Amino acid sequence: MKRAGVLLLAAVPVIATGVYFVMPADSADAPPAPHGATAPPAREQAKDRAEQERDEDDSVVAGLPPGLASPAKKELAQQLVASAEHATTDWRTTYGVIADEGDGCGYTAGIVGFCSGTHDLLLLVESYTEDHPDNGLASYLPALREVDGSDSHEGLDPGFPAAWKAEAEVPAFREAQEAERDRIYFDPAVRLAKLDGLGTLGQFVYFDAMVFHGPDTDADGFYALRERTLKAKTPAAGGTEERYLNAFLDIRREAMLTRYPEHDASRVDTAQRRFLEAGNLGLETPLAWEMYGESYKLP
């Protein structure tokens, strides 16, 4: 019950206006250079514009309230995600969880369900091995590279699950999981939600969608779902927060059930939609929700 694609974009800062398609440097449409001067290539100009806009966006985000990035709200977000990923709100007990859920993503492991078939598990182990080359997962890197993008266990069985569980007892690997969660999922989701004018609930909606659908360009990847929702207008574009979030949740729900028709859409129907209908845009506690038939409460 995880993301479909393997093209991870969220490791790169997200620019609110989207993806830039750069014209070739020798394009006939490129303006001529002044006499005696050399114009920078069109791709360099586009890169400079992108960097300038990213810097401007960073300034905007820096001037906004912390929202979901505040320590208390970030803890709450991890509890909510853990209820969906692991049927518990005690997310710190899930570093060592590993299983093949039969969803085509290979092994799903750790606090946000890093998958051997969707590139993020490979990125995690590669990054961790750079700092801790003698770790118990390093020997599986060749196999992880081979199975990336598939549901294969070739080269991973029978020892990889036990190695993962053992390494999850190491504090440094727990820290690495949290860092990779933030780098790939949490930080980009919160940043983009803030640029879209969304409050704390909307920031969580983006974060959970990015965890489930992946920061991919696939038709049901997070960025594609957001792109389809933009006609409803983000608050930053003059729309209302409630209308935009309802539209996003509608599109997300459809994508979830199209890909996994055998599952329900609890993450939307009995959790996030419930918070939205209650007008809880600040994601304030107490919270009560249901996930796959189980009830949860946070005081």
C-alpha positions in Angstrom: 0.0 0.0 0.0 2.8 2.3 -1.0 3.9 4.7 -3.7 3.9 3.5 -7.3 6.9 5.1 -8.9 10.7 5.3 -8.2 11.5 8.8 -9.5 12.0 10.8 -6.3 11.9 14.5 -6.7 11.4 15.7 -3.2 15.1 15.6 -2.3 15.4 18.8 -4.4 13.8 22.0 -3.1 10.4 22.5 -4.7 9.6 25.7 -6.6 6.0 26.6 -6.3 5.5 27.4 -9.9 6.5 23.9 -11.0 9.0 22.4 -13.3 11.0 24.4 -15.7 11.6 23.2 -19.2 14.8 24.7 -20.5 15.3 25.7 -24.1 18.6 24.6 -25.7 21.4 27.1 -25.5 21.4 27.5 -29.3 17.7 28.0 -29.6 16.6 30.4 -32.3 14.4 32.1 -29.8 17.2 33.0 -27.5 17.9 36.8 -27.5 21.1 37.8 -29.3 24.1 38.9 -27.1 25.0 42.6 -27.2 27.9 43.5 -29.5 31.2 42.5 -27.9 29.5 40.5 -25.1 28.8 36.8 -24.6 25.3 35.9 -23.4 25.0 33.1 -20.9 23.4 30.0 -22.3 19.7 29.8 -22.0 19.9 26.9 -19.6 22.1 28.9 -17.3 19.6 31.8 -17.4 16.8 29.4 -16.5 18.9 28.0 -13.7 19.6 31.5 -12.3 15.9 32.3 -12.5 15.0 29.1 -10.7 17.6 29.7 -8.0 16.3 33.3 -7.6 12.7 32.1 -7.2 13.8 29.4 -4.8 15.5 32.0 -2.7 12.4 34.1 -2.8 10.3 31.2 -1.8 12.6 30.4 1.1 12.2 34.0 2.3 8.4 33.6 2.2 8.5 30.3 4.1 10.9 31.7 6.7 8.4 34.4 7.5 5.5 32.1 8.1 4.5 30.4 11.4 6.2 27.0 11.9 2.9 25.1 11.5 3.5 21.4 11.2 7.2 21.9 11.6 6.8 22.9 15.2 8.0 20.1 17.5 4.6 19.3 18.9 2.8 19.3 15.6 5.6 17.3 13.9 5.3 14.7 16.7 1.5 14.6 16.0 2.1 14.2 12.3 4.3 11.1 12.9 1.7 9.6 15.2 -1.0 10.1 12.6 1.1 8.6 9.8 2.1 5.6 12.1 -1.6 4.8 12.7 -1.9 4.3 9.0 1.4 2.7 8.3 1.8 0.5 11.4 -1.6 0.5 13.3 0.0 2.4 16.3 0.6 6.0 17.3 3.8 5.0 19.0 5.9 5.6 15.9 9.2 5.1 17.7 8.5 1.4 18.0 8.5 1.0 14.2 12.1 1.5 13.2 12.6 -2.2 12.9 9.3 -3.1 11.2 9.9 -4.9 7.9 7.5 -7.0 5.7 6.5 -7.5 2.1 2.9 -6.3 2.0 2.2 -7.8 -1.4 1.7 -4.4 -3.1 4.4 -4.7 -5.7 6.9 -2.5 -3.7 9.1 -5.3 -2.3 10.1 -5.0 1.3 8.4 -2.1 3.2 10.4 -1.1 6.3 10.9 1.5 9.0 9.1 4.5 10.3 7.4 5.7 7.0 7.6 2.4 5.1 10.7 2.8 3.0 10.4 0.4 0.1 13.0 -1.8 -1.6 11.1 -1.3 -4.9 10.6 2.5 -4.8 14.2 3.8 -4.3 13.8 5.4 -0.9 15.0 2.4 1.0 18.1 2.3 -1.3 18.7 6.0 -0.7 18.5 5.5 3.0 21.0 2.6 3.2 23.4 4.4 0.8 23.4 7.5 2.9 23.7 5.6 6.1 26.6 3.6 4.7 28.5 6.7 3.7 28.7 7.7 7.4 28.8 4.1 8.9 30.5 1.9 6.3 30.6 -1.2 8.6 26.9 -1.3 9.2 24.9 -4.5 9.0 23.0 -3.5 5.8 26.0 -2.4 3.7 26.6 -5.8 2.2 23.0 -5.7 0.8 23.6 -2.6 -1.3 24.4 -4.4 -4.6 21.2 -6.4 -4.2 19.1 -3.3 -3.3 20.4 -1.6 -6.4 19.4 -4.6 -8.5 15.8 -4.9 -7.1 15.2 -1.2 -7.1 12.0 -0.6 -9.1 10.6 -4.1 -8.7 9.1 -6.3 -6.0 12.0 -8.8 -6.2 13.7 -10.2 -3.1 16.7 -11.5 -5.1 19.9 -11.2 -3.1 17.9 -10.0 0.0 16.5 -13.3 1.2 16.8 -14.8 3.7 19.0 -12.4 5.7 17.9 -8.9 4.9 14.9 -8.7 7.3 16.9 -9.9 10.2 19.7 -7.5 9.3 17.3 -4.6 9.2 15.8 -5.4 12.5 19.2 -5.7 14.1 20.4 -2.4 12.6 17.2 -0.7 13.8 18.5 -1.2 17.4 21.4 1.1 16.5 20.7 4.8 17.5 22.6 6.1 14.4 20.3 4.1 12.1 17.2 5.4 13.8 18.5 8.9 13.3 19.2 8.2 9.7 15.6 7.0 9.2 14.3 10.2 10.7 16.7 12.4 8.6 15.7 10.6 5.4 12.0 10.9 6.2 12.5 14.6 6.7 14.6 15.1 3.6 12.4 13.2 1.1 9.0 13.6 2.6 8.4 15.9 5.5 10.4 19.0 4.7 9.4 19.3 1.0 5.7 18.6 1.8 5.5 21.3 4.5 7.5 23.8 2.4 5.2 23.4 -0.6 2.0 23.5 1.5 3.1 26.7 3.1 3.9 28.2 -0.3 0.3 27.1 -1.4 -1.1 29.0 1.6 -2.1 26.0 3.6 -2.2 25.8 7.4 -1.1 23.0 9.7 -3.8 20.5 8.6 -3.1 21.2 4.9 0.6 20.7 5.6 -0.2 17.3 7.1 -2.4 16.4 4.2 0.5 17.0 1.8 2.9 15.1 4.0 0.7 12.0 4.3 0.0 12.1 0.6 3.7 12.3 -0.2 4.4 9.3 2.0 1.7 7.2 0.5 1.8 8.2 -3.1 5.5 9.2 -3.3 7.2 12.3 -4.6 6.9 11.0 -8.1 5.9 12.2 -11.6 3.6 9.1 -12.0 -0.1 9.8 -12.7 -0.8 9.0 -9.0 2.3 10.5 -7.6 2.0 13.4 -5.2 3.0 16.1 -7.6 0.6 14.9 -10.3 -2.3 14.9 -7.8 -1.4 18.4 -6.7 -1.2 19.5 -10.3 -4.7 18.1 -11.0 -6.0 20.0 -7.9 -4.7 23.4 -8.8 -7.8 24.3 -10.9 -9.5 24.6 -7.5 -7.0 27.3 -6.6 -4.8 27.2 -3.6 -5.3 29.8 -0.9 -2.1 31.5 -2.2 -3.8 31.8 -5.6 -6.9 33.3 -4.2 -8.9 30.1 -3.4 -10.3 29.0 0.0 -8.4 26.5 2.1 -11.5 24.3 2.7 -12.4 24.1 -0.9 -8.9 23.4 -2.1 -8.3 20.7 0.5 -11.6 19.0 -0.2 -10.7 18.9 -3.9 -7.2 17.5 -3.2 -8.7 14.8 -0.9 -11.3 13.9 -3.6 -8.5 13.5 -6.2 -6.3 11.6 -3.8 -9.1 9.3 -2.7 -9.8 8.4 -6.3 -6.1 7.7 -7.0 -5.9 5.5 -3.8 -8.9 3.3 -4.7 -7.9 3.1 -8.4 -4.5 1.7 -7.4 -5.6 -0.3 -4.4 -9.3 -1.2 -4.9 -9.1 -3.9 -2.2 -8.4 -1.3 0.5 -10.5 1.4 2.0 -9.6 5.1 2.0 -9.4 5.6 5.8 -6.5 8.0 5.5 -8.9 10.4 3.8 -12.4 9.4 4.8 -12.2 8.8 8.6 -9.1 10.9 9.4 -8.2 13.9 7.3 -11.7 14.6 6.0 -13.0 14.3 9.5 -10.6 17.0 10.7 -11.4 19.2 7.7 -15.2 18.9 8.2 -14.7 19.9 11.9 -12.9 23.1 10.7 -9.8 22.0 12.5 -7.4 23.7 10.0 -4.8 24.1 12.8 -4.8 20.3 13.5 -5.5 21.0 17.2 -5.8 18.3 19.8 -7.8 16.5 21.0 -8.1 14.4 17.9 -10.2 11.3 17.2 -10.1 9.3 14.0 -10.4 5.8 12.6 -7.9 3.9 10.5 -8.8 0.6 8.8 -11.4 -0.1 11.4 -9.3 0.8 14.4 -10.2 3.9 16.5 -7.5 6.3 17.8 -7.6 9.3 20.1 -4.9 11.8 21.1 -5.7 14.1 24.1 
